[in-house]
Amino acid sequence: MGKEITPREANYRIAQGALLVDVREDHERELGMAQGAVGVARSELEQAPHRFITRPDLEVLLICQSGGRSMLAAEQLQRLGYQRVTSVRGGTLMWQAEGFPMTRPEELVDEDFHERYSRHLRLSEIGARGQRRLEAASVVVVGAGGLGSPTAFYLAAAGVGHLRLVDDDVVDRSNLQRQILHVDADTGVSKVESAHTRLSALNPRVAIDPVAERLDSANVERLIADADVVIDGGDNFPVRYLLNDACVHLGKPLVYGAVHRFEGQVGVFDAGRQRGRAPCYRCLFPAPPPPEAAPNCSEVGVLGVLPGVIGTLQATEALKLLLHIGEPLAGRLLHFDALAMRFRETRLAPDPDCPLCAPGIPFPGYIDYAAFCAG
């Protein structure tokens, strides 16, 4: 028997009782398989072929993406004594190109899901399981401005199921240089409503919860209690300290971002879940700088694309946290200098004397953050 046969010949032999085995990895098969195939990863098949080839006289056809892996698997099985094993030439790509039917796992009968997230489904680190995890996730983005715009855009595009946007401001024409969620016609409109319009148009599968409120001690726990990840897209120190304290108290990971003129910072503060192992924002800044040392964008200006860079990095960190992949920026602060086009990293250790996140320290309660940051 030849080592390779065409999809047409394979289709004929399947009708005669041959077993078709798709030897690609799980995340590849989630995008669809040749009709009638059973899915078994190549390594698993080669290690224990007897589990899947129940009779020594059974004709077995192997198919992969383009024909290479199935040929190698067929040769290995033949060396193990399975002589009626053949590879399908051109793999699933040729099978599809020649018009033979395809099937998908039951959970992927949702065509919109399959098409919209196909590039995620091809990643073994995400696949259908990870994408479903994103759809079940909830993220709170505080601030629908320079940082919140790219962060929310990419989280919505990625398929995070529930996004709550918190901002009490309205769109001003001066925002449009960097706050890409909004357009000129939105001038005077609530930022969260403008954001709701754009994000829903981008991905109608995502539930957008626009909250036109100023974050304060009275509402912070209500607004972030059901979040899996909290994004700090604000532009002032009172909000940063308040979010930090609430996230430590409630055990929420906080993705921090800040921009100033031509420079930005990104970090993850996860002390609420990792006391004594990861720092909180107060470990980095026990006290806020004086107001004159930290003017905001309206006072000193900011390069328009800078919040896009930092906000996109914040979205990246949020997705890693939700998917449990990679190494989050917990305990690390990433600095970006746009003029030099240079990144550098600062390692951050938890402060063993931190009055908020040190192990065994009870939550001290919320304070007057505006007064605290005013010095």
Disulfide bonds with the S-S distance in Angstrom:
none
